[in-house]
Amino acid sequence: YYPVTAKIALQDDNLRLAVLNDRAQGGTSMQDGVLELMVHRRLLRDDAFGVGEALNETAYGLGLVARGKHYLLFDTVKENKMVSVQARERFLQNQILTPAWKFLSDASDFDFETWQSSFNNAFSALSGSLPLNVNLLTFEPWKQAHSYLVRFEHLLEKDEDPLYSLPVTIDIEHLFGSFKIGSIKETTLAANQWLEDATRLKFTADPVPITEKVKSKVYEGVKITLKPMEIRTFVIEMQ
């Protein structure tokens, strides 16, 4: 079994089957055309594979209950579609792995009309929607006041979809229309260096050198371009 943290799939020349999960499980394909997921493993005795103890997790004297959801997608891969099956898997996967967080507070001292008239009931830092193939991976306060660490990622691989696997350009100023952007500067992926100061190790491919430039600068002020599977990190100062 191999760890399946998000998706496992089988594909032949015409059909593709994918199972998306919301938590890590074991997965394998022991026979051609057969997909197997181990939702939960419980052993009452040591299996003699090196752990040295039984894998018997309990709660209140009973075995743990395995919970979770599985999403099954099955489709043809060669027919011309508006959105490829791989792209639909990516979009659904993004919703499963990053669901909206819900917070509740005690509002018993207010009736609905008073609450509605006294408080702002809706706010979004984004004034526009991102393209389906772009994810706002990080948006968090940074070291200086009014500065934020922001990461954008392109969700699809190259050639997965005729449209959504293309490079995509987004306008950060338009996206964060609720704020006025003072400056934007790109960093390395881990945000521990300015990108312009980073020196990458250059590998020599054997036998034929293979190079593909992926760097793209911020241009026209606050527009950036993301290539397939690219993640770019920025420090944005708001005014």
C-alpha positions as CSV (number, residue, x, y, z in Angstrom):
1,Y,0.0,0.0,0.0
2,Y,1.1,3.6,-0.7
3,P,-0.1,6.7,1.1
4,V,-3.0,8.3,-0.6
5,T,-3.3,11.8,0.8
6,A,-5.7,13.3,-1.8
7,K,-6.4,11.2,-4.9
8,I,-5.8,7.8,-6.5
9,A,-6.6,7.0,-10.1
10,L,-6.6,4.4,-12.8
11,Q,-6.6,5.1,-16.5
12,D,-6.4,3.2,-19.8
13,D,-6.6,4.4,-23.3
14,N,-10.2,5.6,-23.0
15,L,-11.5,5.5,-19.4
16,R,-10.3,7.1,-16.2
17,L,-11.4,6.3,-12.6
18,A,-10.4,8.5,-9.7
19,V,-11.2,8.4,-6.0
20,L,-10.7,11.5,-4.0
21,N,-10.4,11.2,-0.2
22,D,-10.5,13.8,2.6
23,R,-7.8,12.2,4.8
24,A,-4.8,10.0,4.3
25,Q,-5.4,6.3,3.6
26,G,-3.5,3.4,2.0
27,G,-4.1,2.6,-1.6
28,T,-3.0,0.1,-4.2
29,S,-3.9,-1.7,-7.4
30,M,-3.1,-5.4,-6.9
31,Q,-4.7,-6.4,-10.3
32,D,-5.1,-4.6,-13.6
33,G,-8.3,-2.5,-13.5
34,V,-8.8,-3.0,-9.7
35,L,-8.4,-0.1,-7.2
36,E,-8.2,-0.7,-3.5
37,L,-8.2,1.7,-0.6
38,M,-7.5,0.8,3.0
39,V,-9.8,3.0,5.0
40,H,-8.6,1.8,8.4
41,R,-6.2,-0.9,9.7
42,R,-6.7,-2.6,13.0
43,L,-4.7,-5.6,14.2
44,L,-5.2,-7.4,17.5
45,R,-1.8,-9.0,17.2
46,D,1.7,-7.9,16.1
47,D,2.0,-8.6,12.3
48,A,5.8,-9.2,12.7
49,F,6.7,-6.4,10.2
50,G,8.8,-4.4,12.6
51,V,6.4,-2.3,14.6
52,G,6.7,-4.7,17.6
53,E,3.1,-4.2,18.8
54,A,-0.5,-4.7,17.8
55,L,-2.0,-1.8,15.8
56,N,-5.1,-1.7,18.0
57,E,-6.0,1.9,18.6
58,T,-8.9,2.2,21.0
59,A,-11.1,4.9,22.6
60,Y,-13.0,4.2,25.8
61,G,-12.2,0.5,25.4
62,L,-13.5,0.2,21.8
63,G,-11.8,0.3,18.5
64,L,-11.5,3.6,16.8
65,V,-14.2,4.4,14.3
66,A,-12.9,5.3,10.8
67,R,-14.6,8.3,9.3
68,G,-14.3,10.2,6.1
69,K,-15.7,10.9,2.6
70,H,-14.8,9.5,-0.8
71,Y,-15.6,11.2,-4.1
72,L,-15.8,9.0,-7.2
73,L,-15.2,10.4,-10.7
74,F,-15.4,8.2,-13.8
75,D,-15.3,9.4,-17.3
76,T,-13.8,9.1,-20.8
77,V,-10.5,10.8,-21.4
78,K,-10.4,11.2,-25.2
79,E,-13.6,12.9,-26.0
80,N,-13.5,16.6,-26.5
81,K,-14.9,18.3,-23.4
82,M,-15.3,21.8,-22.1
83,V,-13.3,20.8,-19.0
84,S,-11.1,17.7,-19.0
85,V,-11.6,15.0,-16.4
86,Q,-8.2,15.7,-14.9
87,A,-9.1,19.4,-14.5
88,R,-12.4,18.5,-12.8
89,E,-10.5,16.3,-10.4
90,R,-8.2,19.1,-9.5
91,F,-11.0,21.6,-8.9
92,L,-13.0,19.2,-6.7
93,Q,-9.8,18.2,-4.9
94,N,-9.2,21.8,-4.0
95,Q,-12.6,22.1,-2.5
96,I,-12.2,18.9,-0.5
97,L,-8.8,19.7,1.0
98,T,-9.4,23.4,1.7
99,P,-13.1,23.7,2.9
100,A,-14.4,26.9,4.3
101,W,-13.9,27.3,8.1
102,K,-17.1,28.0,10.1
103,F,-17.0,29.9,13.4
104,L,-20.0,30.4,15.7
105,S,-20.4,32.9,18.6
106,D,-23.1,33.4,21.2
107,A,-25.6,35.9,19.9
108,S,-28.5,35.2,22.3
109,D,-28.5,38.8,23.5
110,F,-29.5,40.1,20.1
111,D,-32.5,39.5,17.9
112,F,-31.8,39.2,14.2
113,E,-32.9,42.7,13.3
114,T,-30.6,44.3,15.9
115,W,-27.7,42.1,14.9
116,Q,-28.2,42.9,11.3
117,S,-28.4,46.7,11.9
118,S,-25.5,46.8,14.3
119,F,-22.8,44.8,12.6
120,N,-21.2,44.3,9.2
121,N,-22.5,41.0,8.1
122,A,-20.4,40.4,5.1
123,F,-16.8,41.1,4.1
124,S,-14.3,39.7,1.6
125,A,-10.8,40.8,1.1
126,L,-11.2,39.7,-2.5
127,S,-13.1,42.0,-4.8
128,G,-13.1,39.6,-7.6
129,S,-13.0,35.8,-8.3
130,L,-9.8,33.9,-9.1
131,P,-9.7,31.8,-12.2
132,L,-10.7,28.2,-11.6
133,N,-7.1,27.0,-12.1
134,V,-5.6,29.5,-9.6
135,N,-5.6,29.1,-5.8
136,L,-4.8,31.7,-3.2
137,L,-2.6,29.4,-1.1
138,T,-1.4,31.8,1.5
139,F,-2.6,35.2,2.8
140,E,-1.2,36.0,6.3
141,P,0.3,39.0,8.1
142,W,4.0,39.5,7.6
143,K,6.8,41.1,9.6
144,Q,6.2,44.8,9.0
145,A,2.9,46.5,9.8
146,H,0.4,46.4,6.9
147,S,2.4,43.9,5.0
148,Y,1.2,40.4,4.0
149,L,2.7,37.2,2.7
150,V,0.8,36.0,-0.3
151,R,1.1,32.8,-2.4
152,F,-0.6,31.9,-5.6
153,E,-0.5,28.5,-7.2
154,H,-1.5,27.1,-10.6
155,L,-3.5,24.0,-9.9
156,L,-3.0,22.0,-13.1
157,E,-0.1,20.3,-14.8
158,K,1.1,20.9,-18.3
159,D,-1.2,19.4,-21.0
160,E,-3.8,18.2,-18.5
161,D,-6.5,20.5,-20.0
162,P,-6.5,22.4,-23.3
163,L,-7.6,25.6,-21.6
164,Y,-6.9,25.4,-17.9
165,S,-3.3,24.1,-18.3
166,L,-2.3,27.3,-20.1
167,P,-0.4,30.1,-18.2
168,V,-2.8,32.5,-16.5
169,T,-2.4,36.2,-15.7
170,I,-4.0,37.8,-12.7
171,D,-4.2,41.4,-11.6
172,I,-3.4,41.6,-7.9
173,E,-4.5,45.2,-7.6
174,H,-7.9,44.3,-9.0
175,L,-8.1,41.2,-6.9
176,F,-7.5,43.0,-3.6
177,G,-9.7,45.9,-4.5
178,S,-10.6,46.5,-0.8
179,F,-7.0,47.6,-0.2
180,K,-4.6,50.0,-1.8
181,I,-1.3,48.2,-2.7
182,G,1.8,50.2,-1.9
183,S,4.4,47.7,-3.1
184,I,4.8,44.1,-4.1
185,K,8.0,42.1,-4.1
186,E,8.6,38.5,-5.0
187,T,10.4,36.1,-2.6
188,T,11.5,32.5,-2.9
189,L,8.9,29.8,-2.2
190,A,9.7,29.6,1.5
191,A,9.8,33.4,1.8
192,N,13.3,33.4,3.3
193,Q,15.0,35.4,0.5
194,W,14.0,38.0,-2.0
195,L,13.8,36.2,-5.3
196,E,16.3,38.6,-6.9
197,D,18.9,37.7,-4.3
198,A,18.5,33.9,-4.5
199,T,21.0,31.7,-6.4
200,R,19.7,28.4,-7.6
201,L,21.9,25.3,-7.9
202,K,22.2,24.4,-11.6
203,F,22.0,20.8,-12.5
204,T,23.6,19.2,-15.6
205,A,21.3,16.7,-17.3
206,D,22.8,13.7,-18.9
207,P,23.1,12.9,-21.7
208,V,21.2,15.9,-23.2
209,P,20.8,19.1,-21.2
210,I,17.1,19.9,-20.6
211,T,16.2,23.4,-19.7
212,E,12.8,25.2,-19.3
213,K,12.6,28.7,-18.0
214,V,9.8,29.2,-15.5
215,K,10.7,32.6,-14.1
216,S,8.2,35.4,-14.9
217,K,8.4,38.9,-13.4
218,V,5.7,41.1,-12.0
219,Y,4.8,43.4,-14.9
220,E,2.5,46.4,-15.5
221,G,2.6,47.2,-11.8
222,V,0.8,44.3,-10.2
223,K,0.0,41.7,-12.8
224,I,1.6,38.3,-12.5
225,T,1.6,35.2,-14.7
226,L,1.5,31.6,-13.3
227,K,2.6,28.7,-15.4
228,P,1.3,25.1,-14.9
229,M,2.0,23.8,-11.3
230,E,3.9,27.0,-10.5
231,I,3.7,28.6,-7.0
232,R,4.8,32.2,-6.6
233,T,5.3,34.0,-3.3
234,F,5.1,37.7,-2.6
235,V,5.3,40.2,0.2
236,I,2.6,42.9,-0.4
237,E,2.6,46.1,1.5
238,M,-0.9,47.7,1.8
239,Q,-1.5,51.4,2.3
